[in-house]
Amino acid sequence: MTNKAKPPADADASVPKRRMKSEGRSNEAIAERLEIIRAVKGLSQKDFVTPAGVNESTYSQYKRGTQAPDLEQANKLCDTWGLTLDWIYRGDNSGLDPNLRDAIKVVRQARNVNPRKTGLN
C-alpha cells in the first residue's frame, strides 16, 4: 500500500487566476461596468449621461478609468438606469433587475469576458 500525500487544499492558490476587466473596485473595473450598462441600453455616451445629469467630459474620465464617479454622480446613474451602488462600485449584480442581469451576461459574452461568480453564470 502506497501512501500518497494529498496536495494541500490551497495548492492552486499559487496559480494566479485570470481576473475580468470588470471585476474588482478599481477605476478601470468601474469604467468597464458602466460601459457594459451603456452597451446593454444601446446608447451613445451622450444619451447615457445626459438624462442622469452627468457631464460628458466627466463621464469620459470614468470611461478612461482616470476617475470613479463620486457618490452623487453614481446615485444619479443608479436612479436613471435602475442600477445599484453595489453594481457600480463592487460589481455585485444581486440587486439588479433579473432582465438587466441577463442582458449584462449577453454583453459580457459578446465581449468575451468571463462572468464573475456573482450570479451571472
N, C-alpha and C positions, 0 to 999 in steps of 0.2 A: 504494500500500500504506500503510495507516494503522497506526501503531504505538501500540496502546492499552496503557496502563500497567496492569499487573496489580495488584490490591489486595494489600497485604501479607498474609502468611499469618495474622497475628493481627488482621486488620481487624475481626473481630467481637468481639475481646476487650474493646472499649469498651462493648459492649452487655451490660448485666447479665443474667446467666442466672438464671432462676427456680429458687430452691432449695426443696427439700422441707422441710417442717417437721421431718421425722425425719432429715434429713441433717446431718452435722457432729458436733461434740463438745460442743456447748452443753448446759446442763442441760435446756433445752426439747427438744432433739433426743433426748436420752437418755429423757426422760419420754415422748415420743411413741413411741419404740421399745418401751418397757416396756408402754405401753397397747396397742400393736399385738399384742404377745405375749399379753397378758391377753385381748384380743378373740379371738385365734386359739384360745385354750384355752376360751373361753366361760365365764370365771369372774368372779365378783364380786371386788371388791378384796380382801375378807376371805379368800375362798377361794384367791386368788392368793398372798397374802403369808404366811398362817398356816403352810402346810406348809414354807415356806422359813425360818420363824423370823424374819421381818421384821415389825416393829411396824407396825400400820395407820397410825398417825399419822406415822411416819417415811416410809412409802410415799406418804402424802398429800403430803408435801413434795417427793418425787421427781416425783409426778404433776403438781404445780403448776410444777415447774421451778425451785423455790427452792433445791433441794439435789440433788446427784447421789449415788447410792449409793457408799459407800466400798467399798474392795476386799473386805472381809469380807462385806458385805451383797450385793454383786454376785456374789460366788462362791456364796453361798447360793442366789441366784436361778438361777444357772447350773446348779448341781448338782441343783436341784429340777426345773427345766423344760427341761433339755437345751439351754441357751443357751451362748454363749461371751462372754468379756470383750470380744473384738473386736466382737461384735454390740452389746452394751450400750453400750460407750464410743465406738466408732468407726463403727458401722453396717455393718461388714463381715460379710456373711452367709455367706461361703465355708465357714466351719467348722460351719454348722448342718446338721442333717439335711435332705436334699432335700425331704421331705414338709413340714417346717416352713417351708422357704423358699417352697414353693408356696403354703402357707396364708397366709404373710405377704403374698405378691403379691396374693392374693384380697382380703384385708382392706384393703390399700392401695388397690386398685382401687375397692372399695366406698366407701372414704373419699375417693375422688377425689384420691389422692396419687400423683403420677407416680413409678414405680420408679426408684431410683438405679441408675446404671450399675455395679452390683456383682453382676451375675448374676441380677437379678430380671426383666429384660425378656425 
